[in-house]
Amino acid sequence: MDAHSHAEAEAQSVLLSLLGEGASLVAHEPSGGGRRHPDFVVKAARTFVVEVKAAATASSVASAARQALEAGASVQDAVPLLAVPFMGPVGRRICDQLGVGWFDLSGNAHIVAPGVRILVEGKKNRYAARGRPADPFAPRSSRIARWFLMNPAEHVTQRKLARATGLGEGFVSRLVGRLREGYLGRDDQGALFLREPELFLAAWREAYDFSRHVVRAGFVAARSGDALLRFTADVLGEAGYAATGLAAAWALTGFAAFRLVTLYLPAPPSPELLGKLGFHDEPRGANLWLVTPNDMGVFHGAGIRDGIRCVHPVQAYLDLKAQPERAPEAAERLRTELPGIARRV
């Protein structure tokens, strides 16, 4: 039995258990007129048409949710559902926005229809990969993700991609193989392109962990966040830096006043530099984070805006996930202004 058939058999068992007594699996015939038929159909208070995916990447969830809608269109009063091994936050948001119910093989569910309301949360992922899983968003690997999101409409060869990211061609080839499972496609000339930039960005943000960087949190006397940003930019100018998070959102979009300034540095700050800044270690009351990145790729695409060197908006958007204050609003503003990535997911 292949992975999909196994997942389908388990999904049938899980759904019948969720719906309870009276639910039954019913035979269904392939739809005519070119319409897609579902993986299986269950009859209870309503008729549930189900699409099953053996993996739950953002791209596969989005495509399967649309297939469930298409399959449901051929069944009267159908409720389209999606089943996956474990549904993450991005997948849940995608299903909610498309109006498709879901359940996972780990026991979680969100199925709401006339006469039916099944909400189950908090079940742990029973299908987490053992060992060290392939991670396209690991520090060095994420250079590929960053390049495509900085150039969402581009088609590129693997060789050019390797040169642009500073990665070996063998490494890029292996990583592209992983990404083609859900995110990258090839055109007729064999060049790579990003299928759905907005979903790719959402998937990266879900996986992104700012704590992988080394953060020196402290306090520098300043009357405001923007005054602190300009002061530190003047002091750090020769040493190199790039603003991110709230400070970058302010510089790039003019979004809101802020208190916390976050700056990437190419190396850990020296005692001399900290002295020039008047920096005092103070994690709880910090207004300045000096960050040594886990990969120099964070500087790719950095540019000057109003005298301030900022990371690319994609990087700033990711880093806002770990920021306080009005970071969620700032992230939304940045996302809607990213070329080719403005559609909400």
C-alpha positions in Angstrom: 0.0 0.0 0.0 1.5 3.4 -1.0 1.6 6.4 1.3 -1.6 8.0 -0.2 -3.6 4.8 0.0 -2.5 4.3 3.6 -3.4 7.9 4.5 -6.8 7.5 2.8 -7.6 4.3 4.7 -6.7 6.0 8.0 -8.6 9.1 7.1 -11.8 7.1 6.5 -11.5 5.5 10.0 -10.8 8.9 11.7 -13.7 10.7 10.0 -16.2 7.9 10.8 -15.1 8.0 14.4 -15.5 11.8 14.5 -19.0 11.7 13.0 -20.1 8.9 15.2 -23.0 6.5 15.0 -24.9 6.6 11.7 -22.0 7.7 9.6 -21.1 5.4 6.7 -18.7 5.2 3.8 -20.5 5.3 0.5 -19.5 4.3 -3.0 -19.1 7.1 -5.5 -18.6 7.1 -9.2 -16.1 9.4 -11.1 -17.9 12.6 -12.1 -18.6 13.4 -15.7 -17.9 16.5 -17.5 -14.3 16.6 -16.5 -15.1 17.3 -12.9 -12.9 15.8 -10.2 -14.2 13.1 -7.9 -13.2 13.0 -4.3 -10.9 10.4 -2.6 -13.9 9.1 -0.7 -17.4 10.1 0.5 -19.0 9.7 3.9 -22.7 10.0 4.5 -24.0 11.2 8.0 -26.1 14.3 8.8 -24.6 15.7 5.6 -22.6 14.3 2.7 -18.9 14.8 3.2 -16.5 14.7 0.2 -12.9 14.2 1.2 -9.6 14.9 -0.3 -6.6 13.3 1.3 -2.9 14.4 1.3 -0.1 12.4 2.7 1.9 15.7 3.3 0.7 19.1 4.6 3.0 21.7 3.0 1.3 25.0 2.4 1.3 24.4 -1.3 -0.2 20.9 -1.1 -2.9 22.1 1.4 -3.9 25.0 -0.9 -4.2 22.8 -4.0 -6.0 20.0 -2.1 -8.5 22.4 -0.6 -9.3 23.7 -4.0 -9.7 20.1 -5.3 -12.1 19.4 -2.4 -14.2 22.4 -3.4 -14.2 21.2 -7.0 -15.1 17.6 -6.0 -17.9 18.9 -3.7 -19.4 20.8 -6.6 -20.6 17.5 -8.2 -22.4 16.3 -5.1 -25.6 17.9 -3.9 -25.4 19.7 -0.5 -21.8 18.4 -0.1 -19.4 19.5 2.6 -15.9 19.5 1.2 -13.2 18.3 3.7 -9.4 18.0 3.6 -7.5 15.3 5.5 -3.8 15.4 6.2 -1.5 13.8 8.8 -1.2 17.0 10.8 -2.5 20.4 10.0 -0.3 23.3 10.9 -1.2 27.0 11.5 -0.7 28.0 7.9 -2.8 25.1 6.5 -5.6 26.0 9.0 -5.6 29.6 7.8 -5.7 28.5 4.1 -8.6 26.1 4.7 -10.5 28.8 6.7 -10.0 31.4 3.9 -11.2 28.9 1.2 -14.1 27.7 3.3 -13.0 24.1 3.5 -13.3 22.0 6.6 -10.5 19.8 7.7 -9.4 17.0 10.0 -6.0 15.4 10.6 -4.9 11.9 11.3 -3.5 13.1 14.7 -7.1 13.8 15.9 -7.6 17.5 15.4 -10.6 18.8 13.4 -12.5 21.8 12.2 -15.7 20.7 10.6 -18.6 23.2 10.6 -21.8 22.8 8.5 -25.5 23.0 9.0 -26.3 20.4 11.7 -22.6 19.6 12.3 -20.0 21.2 14.5 -16.8 19.3 15.3 -13.9 21.3 16.7 -11.0 19.4 18.2 -7.7 21.1 19.1 -4.5 20.3 21.0 -3.7 16.8 19.7 0.0 16.4 19.1 1.5 15.6 15.7 1.7 11.8 15.5 3.6 12.0 12.2 6.5 14.2 13.1 9.6 13.0 11.1 12.2 11.2 13.2 15.8 12.2 13.0 16.8 15.4 11.4 14.2 16.3 8.7 15.2 18.1 5.5 14.5 21.7 6.2 14.4 24.1 3.2 14.3 27.0 5.7 17.4 26.1 7.7 20.0 29.0 7.9 22.0 28.3 4.7 19.2 26.6 2.8 17.0 29.7 3.3 19.1 31.6 0.9 17.2 29.8 -1.8 13.8 30.8 -0.3 15.0 34.4 0.1 16.2 34.6 -3.5 12.9 33.4 -4.9 10.8 35.7 -2.6 13.0 38.6 -3.6 12.4 37.7 -7.2 9.0 36.1 -7.2 8.3 36.4 -11.0 11.8 35.2 -12.1 12.6 31.9 -13.8 16.2 30.8 -13.1 18.6 27.9 -13.8 20.1 26.0 -10.9 23.6 27.2 -11.9 22.5 30.9 -11.8 20.7 30.2 -8.5 23.9 28.8 -7.0 25.9 31.8 -8.1 23.3 34.3 -6.8 23.2 32.6 -3.4 26.8 31.7 -2.9 25.9 28.0 -2.5 27.5 25.0 -4.1 25.7 23.5 -7.2 25.4 20.1 -5.5 23.8 21.6 -2.4 21.4 23.7 -4.6 20.4 20.6 -6.6 19.5 18.6 -3.5 17.6 21.5 -2.0 15.7 22.2 -5.2 14.7 18.5 -5.3 13.0 19.0 -1.9 11.4 22.3 -2.8 9.9 20.9 -6.0 7.7 18.6 -3.9 5.4 21.5 -3.2 6.8 24.9 -4.1 9.0 25.1 -7.2 8.1 24.2 -10.8 10.1 24.0 -14.1 9.2 25.7 -17.3 9.5 24.3 -20.8 13.2 25.4 -20.9 13.9 23.7 -17.5 14.2 26.9 -15.6 12.9 27.0 -12.0 10.1 29.3 -10.8 8.1 29.8 -7.6 4.6 28.5 -8.0 2.8 30.4 -5.2 4.9 33.1 -3.6 2.4 34.0 -1.0 2.1 30.4 0.3 5.9 30.0 0.3 6.3 33.1 2.4 3.6 31.9 4.8 5.3 28.5 5.1 8.7 30.1 5.8 7.2 32.4 8.4 5.6 29.4 10.1 8.9 27.6 10.3 11.1 30.7 11.1 12.8 30.9 14.5 14.4 34.2 15.3 16.0 32.7 18.4 18.5 30.8 16.1 20.3 34.1 15.8 22.5 35.4 18.7 20.9 38.4 20.3 22.6 40.9 22.6 19.8 42.8 24.2 20.5 46.1 26.0 19.6 49.7 26.7 20.9 52.9 25.1 19.7 56.3 26.3 17.6 57.9 23.5 14.5 60.1 23.4 12.7 57.9 20.8 13.1 54.8 18.6 13.9 56.6 15.4 16.5 58.8 17.3 18.1 55.7 18.6 18.0 54.1 15.1 19.8 57.1 13.5 22.3 57.3 16.4 23.3 53.6 16.2 23.4 53.8 12.3 25.9 56.7 12.6 28.1 54.8 15.1 27.9 51.5 13.2 28.2 52.9 9.7 31.8 51.8 9.2 31.3 48.5 11.0 28.3 47.5 8.8 24.7 46.8 9.9 21.2 46.3 8.6 18.1 47.3 10.5 15.2 44.7 10.7 12.0 44.2 12.6 10.1 47.3 13.7 12.9 49.7 12.8 13.0 48.4 9.3 9.2 48.5 9.0 9.3 52.2 10.0 12.1 53.0 7.5 10.6 51.0 4.6 6.9 51.9 5.0 6.7 54.7 7.6 4.7 52.4 9.8 4.1 53.7 13.4 6.5 54.9 16.0 8.5 52.2 17.8 10.7 51.7 20.8 12.8 48.6 20.0 15.6 48.9 17.4 16.9 45.6 16.0 20.1 45.6 14.0 22.0 42.7 12.3 25.8 43.0 12.6 28.3 41.0 10.5 30.2 40.0 13.7 29.5 40.1 17.5 29.8 43.6 18.8 33.2 44.5 20.3 33.6 46.1 23.8 34.8 49.3 22.0 31.7 49.4 19.9 29.4 48.9 22.9 31.3 51.7 24.6 30.7 54.1 21.7 27.0 53.3 21.8 26.7 53.6 25.6 25.2 50.1 25.6 24.2 48.5 28.8 23.1 44.8 28.9 19.5 44.9 30.1 17.3 42.2 28.5 14.1 43.1 30.3 14.1 46.8 29.5 16.0 46.5 26.2 15.5 49.1 23.5 18.3 47.8 21.3 18.9 44.3 20.0 22.3 43.7 18.4 22.0 40.5 16.4 24.7 38.2 15.0 23.0 36.2 12.3 23.3 32.4 12.0 23.9 33.0 8.2 25.1 36.0 6.3 22.2 35.5 3.9 20.1 37.9 6.1 22.0 40.7 4.4 21.1 39.7 0.9 19.0 42.4 -0.7 19.7 45.0 1.9 19.5 48.6 0.8 19.5 52.2 2.0 16.2 53.9 2.8 16.3 57.5 4.0 19.8 57.1 5.2 19.2 53.8 7.0 20.5 50.5 5.8 17.6 48.0 6.0 17.4 44.3 5.3 15.1 43.3 2.4 11.4 43.5 3.3 11.1 39.7 3.2 13.7 39.4 6.0 12.1 42.2 8.0 8.7 40.5 7.6 10.1 37.3 9.0 11.9 39.0 11.9 8.7 40.8 13.0 7.4 37.4 14.1 9.6 37.7 17.2 9.1 41.5 17.9 6.9 43.2 20.5 4.8 46.3 20.2 2.7 46.6 17.0 4.7 44.0 15.2 1.7 42.0 13.7 0.4 45.2 12.1 3.8 46.2 10.9 4.3 42.7 9.3 0.9 42.9 7.6 1.9 46.4 6.1 5.2 45.0 4.8 3.6 41.9 3.4 1.0 43.8 1.4 3.7 45.9 -0.2 5.9 43.0 -1.3 5.9 42.8 -5.1 4.1 39.6 -6.2 3.2 38.6 -2.7 0.3 40.8 -1.9 -2.5 38.2 -1.9 -3.7 37.3 1.6 -3.1 33.7 2.7 
